[in-house]
């Protein structure tokens, strides 16, 4: 996936996956009541989706081309970390 495809994915529903993954790992989020979790979860999804949509719609392609390599490095590092953690978990068994 390239940078624009990731932004399109986030804007079209992928934000749910990202926000779910993040919030499940934050202890402070787990201490909230279910109503507060729902509101915060929905707000975070909206903000990420709207931000991704606004970026693809209103940011000049030349600026996106300059940001894309750095974003892809970040995504690659996060992905490698998740895969490494999964490998170490499975390797112990």
ZIVENNOR-V439923 format. One record per pair of residues at least 4 apart in sequence whose ideal C-beta (glycine too) atoms are under 7 Angstrom apart, sorted by sequence separation. I is the first residue (numbers start at 1). GAP is how many residues later the second one is. If there is no record, write none. Layout:
# ZIVENNOR-V439923
i = <I,I>
gap = <GAP,GAP>
This chain:
# ZIVENNOR-V439923
i = <1,3,4,5,6,7,8,10,14,15,16,17,18,19,20,22,27,32,33,34,35,36,37,38,39,40,41,42,43,44,45,46,47,48,49,50,51,52,53,54,55,59,61,62,63,64,67,68,69,70,71,72,73,74,75,76,77,78,79,80,81,82,83,84,85,86,87,88,1,9,10,32,59,23,10,29,32,23,19,19,19,16,19,15,18,15,15,15,10,11,10,11,10,11,7,11,7,8,7,4,4,3,3,2,3,3,6>
gap = <4,4,4,4,4,4,4,4,4,4,4,4,4,4,4,4,4,4,4,4,4,4,4,4,4,4,4,4,4,4,4,4,4,4,4,4,4,4,4,4,4,4,4,4,4,4,4,4,4,4,4,4,4,4,4,4,4,4,4,4,4,4,4,4,4,4,4,4,5,5,5,5,5,6,8,8,8,18,22,25,26,29,29,30,30,33,34,37,38,38,39,41,42,42,45,45,48,48,49,52,60,61,65,66,68,69,69>
